Amino acid sequence: MSLLRCCWKAIKGLCPKCGHGSIVQSRIAIKERCDSCGLKFIDQSGDGWVFLLFLDRALFIFPIVVCFYFGINIKAVIGLCIVLLCTFIWLTTQRLGVSLAIEYWIWEGRKIKKPQ
């Protein structure tokens, strides 16, 4: 199973393994298991934060650093920060899903081969 397929399922709020069960418990929480296939999403309490941290840093801080490096107007940088912050709050469920999908793909998804 490809990483993109796992991430796409998770962005839609579906289990990265079966693509049927929902991963979302609430706006800021992921279910413990898939309702359809029984995949345990949260295996250990510390799992998953690395991928979420990486996504947040790469997608939030990098554009700000680029703006300062190229000397873009400070008002534009502040506006960009506000827009990015609102976007990240709005897309919390999708970001959690993508971090879950990356973790699933690293541990399990690469072992599943496509049927011939």
DATAFEN-V751320 format. One record per backbone hydrogen bond with DSSP energy under -1.0 kcal/mol. CO is the residue of the C=O (numbers start at 1). NH is the residue of the N-H. If there is no record, write none. Layout:
co=<CO;CO>
nh=<NH;NH>
This chain:
co=<2;3;4;5;6;7;8;9;10;13;15;21;23;29;29;32;32;39;44;48;49;50;51;52;53;54;55;56;57;57;61;62;63;64;65;66;67;73;74;75;76;77;78;79;80;81;82;83;84;85;86;87;89;91;92;93;94;95;96;97;98;99;100;101;102;103;104;104;105;108>
nh=<6;7;8;9;10;11;12;14;13;23;19;15;31;25;26;41;42;34;47;52;53;54;55;56;57;58;59;60;61;62;65;66;67;68;69;70;72;77;78;79;80;81;82;83;84;85;86;87;88;89;90;91;92;95;96;97;98;99;100;101;102;103;104;105;106;107;108;109;110;111>
